[in-house]
Amino acid sequence: MAESPIPLNLPAVEEVEFDRNFIKTAVCELRFPTLLEFEAKPPVQLQKELRKEYPHYEPAQAVRVGPAGVGRETQYLFKSRKKDWTVAFKASAIALETTCYTNFAEFSQRLEKLFAKSRVLLDTDFFTRVGLRYINQIPIEDGELIGWVRDDLVSPLTQGVYGTVERLLQEVRGFTEMGRYTFRHGMEGSAQEKPNVYSLDFDFYEENVPFDSVLSMVSAFNQQNYRFFRWAIGHKALSRLGKPTTKPGRA
């Protein structure tokens, strides 16, 4: 028998909320068996359900990579009044995305509403993939990585092993107790000796998820993400987050 994979092993940390965050983009995507009717026509009923909260409608073309090669598929975007929250729908997936993330309570409330309003349309009892992703951009305010990002992640850079680095992106894939993760980190397109931004990109996901298990799974992914994020940042970044406040309902 094959050995069970060893899951992500992170130290326990108290869950608190800070005055600010480094999240550039937060997105939860739910993939489902393809609905052929929406490969050729927009989801009119969904637009009616979402119109008050997401009044702006923008069709777009998404790139699809598959066994047959690279193709394009229509994606329907429904955006909030300020266009900082987006519901993206296509024939095989629906996603909630924001560029103004405040806290998980707000994000999960919006996700739960979307979940309820799209249930009849999706007509499925499971999702082929459920994913929660947070892309953080750590501002390196003093130009020195030491103290902003965990030493274990950047020691070859801070010690000069790589010399002058134009671009760095590293990826780790592994397992969690209830799914899988992909962790990407690095400097995106920086040709400067003193970096301005360091990216920490956390993506948690699982396949073949029962419909009624999605919200609890997303919540668990969020908790894992928080622990991973706290492990990955340095003391300067932690200080930059501001005053910590214990989350409601926690001692």
N, C-alpha and C positions, 0 to 999 in steps of 0.2 A: 504494500500500500504506500502511496505517496505521502510524504510528510505534509502536515498542515502548514501553510505559510505563516511566518512570524509577523504579527501586526505591528503597525507604527507604535513606538514606545516613547511616550512623552511624559515629562514630570507633571504631576498635578499642580494646578495653580488656581488661586481664587478668581472666580469670574466677576469682573467689575466692568463698569462703563467709564470711559474717559471723556474729557471735554471735547476732544477732537479725534480724528482717525486719519490714516494714510490711504484709505481705500479710494482708488480711482474709479473702479468698476466692480459692481457686485451683480452676479447673474445666477439665476436658477433656471435650468432647462429640463423639460420633461419630454422625452421622446416616446412615441407610441407607434403602433402599426399604421402604415401609410393609409390615409384617407384619400382615395383616388379622385373623388369629386373636387377636392381643393387643389389639385395640381393644375386645374384649368380655370377655376373661379374663386373669387374672394369669399371669406367667411362672413356673409352679410349679417347673420344672426349674432355672431360674436361681436361685430362692430356695434350693433344696437345695444348689446349688454354693457359694453365698455365705454360708450360714447361720453358719458358724464365725467368719468375720471380720466379718460384718455381720448380727448376730442380730435386730436390731429391724426389723420390717416395718411400713410406714405407707403405705397408699394415699392418693393426693391427686388433686386436680383441677388440671390445667394449662390456662392460657388459650392458645388457638390462633388466630392471625390469618392469614386466607387470602383468596383472591379472593371466596369466598362470604360473607365477613364474619368476625365474632368468634365463636368457639365454644369448647367445653371438651373436653378429652380426659383420660382417666385416666392418671395417672403412678404408678408403683410405686417406693417408696423403700425401700432397704435400708441401715440405718445401723449403724455400729460400736457397740461396747458403750458408749462415752462419747458417742456421737452426734456426733462431730466429723469423721467420714468418712461420705460418703453415695454410694451407687450409685443413680442415678435411671434408671429404664427406662420407656419408652413405646413405642408401636407403630412409631415411626419414628426412635428415638434412644436411645442409652445414654450415660450420663455419670458421671464420677468427680469428686467435689467434696469439698473439705476446708476447714475453718475453723481448722485448726491446722497450717498448712504449715511444715515445717522445712527441707527441701531437695529438690532435684529428684530425687536418688537414691531417696529414699523414695517420692516421688510416682510416679516412673516404674516402680518395682518393683510397686506396687499396680496401676498401670494395665496392666502386662504380665500380671499374674495375672488381672485382670478380662478382658483381651483373650482369654487362653487359655480361660477358663471359659465365655465367652459365644460363642465362635466357631461351635460347632455350632448353637446356638440362632439366631444371626443369619442363617446360611445365605446369605451374600453374598460376592462376590469384590471388592466395592468399597464405598466410603462416599460418599454424596452430598456430605457436608461433614465436615471434620475441623477442630476448633477448640481452641485453648488460650488461656485467659484468666486474667489475674492482676489482682485489684482491690486496690490498695494504699491505705492511709490514712496519710498523713504527719501526725504530731502536731505542730502548731505550738505548741511549748511556751512560747515567749516572746511569742506573739501577733503576731509580725511575719513575713510571708511571705519577706522577703529572707533568703536563705541556706538556706532549707528546700526551695524549689522553684527550678528554673532561671529566671534572670531573664527569658529570652526568653518564657517562658510567662505570667509574672505581672506584667510591667512596667506594663501599664495599671492594675492594681490598686495596686501599690506607689507609683505616681506620682500616684494619685488621679484618674485620667482618668474613671473610671466613677462617682465620688462614693461614697456609701454603698451598698454592694452587698448585696442580700438573698440572691441566689443567682446562681451562675455555673457553667455547664457548657458546655464547648466540645468539639467533635468533629472529628477529622481522619480521613479514610479514604484509603488508598493501597495501594501494591503493595510486595511484598518480592521477593527473588530467587526464592522458591519458593511464593508465595501472596499473600495480602492481609492488611491490618491495619486495625483501627479503634482509634483512641486517643482516649479521653475524659478530660478533666481539669477540675477545678474544685472549688468549695465547694458542698456539698449542703445546701440548706436553711438556711444560716447567715444570720441576721439581725443578727449582731453586727458591730461595726466591727473587732474583733480576732478573726480566725478561729481556731478550735480544731483543725480538721482540713482537710487538702487531699487530694483524691482523685486518684490516677493509675491509670487503668483501661486495660490493654493487652489487646487481643484479636487473636490471629493465627489465620488460617484459610485453607483451600483446599477446592475442590470436586472431586468425581469422583476420589477418591484410591484407588488399588489397595490391597486389604486388607494385603498384605505390606509396604507402604510407610508405614503409619501410624506405627509407633513411631519410625522414623528421622525422619519429618517432625515429630512432636511434639518430639523432641529438638532439632531445628533451630529450631523455633519458640521453645523455651525459651532458646536461645542469643541469638536476636534480641531476645527480651524483656529479657534481662539487659542487653544493650547499650543498649536504649532506656531502661530504667529508670535506668541510671547516667547517661545523658545528661540525663534529666529532673529529677534531684534536685540540691539545692544542697549546699554544704560542711557545713552544720549537720546535715542528714539523713544524709550520709555518715558523719559522726562518730558520730551516734546509733546507727548499725548495729553499732558495736563493732569488735573486732579482726578483720581479714581473715585468712583462712587459704587457702593455695593448695589448689585442688581436687585430690583423689587422681588420680594419673596425669598431672598437668601440672607442667611445670618451673616 
